[in-house]
Amino acid sequence: LGWAWWLTPVIPALWEAEAGGSPEFTSLRPA
């Protein structure tokens, strides 16, 4: 799990950008 520490901030950042044009990403985002 040594890779999780850098994926943690990266994944939400990607969702933030993708959610702008992809409603399905919005539903996957945590509250």
Secondary structure by P-SEA (a helix, b strand, c coil): ccccccaaaaaaaaaaaaacccaaaaaaccc
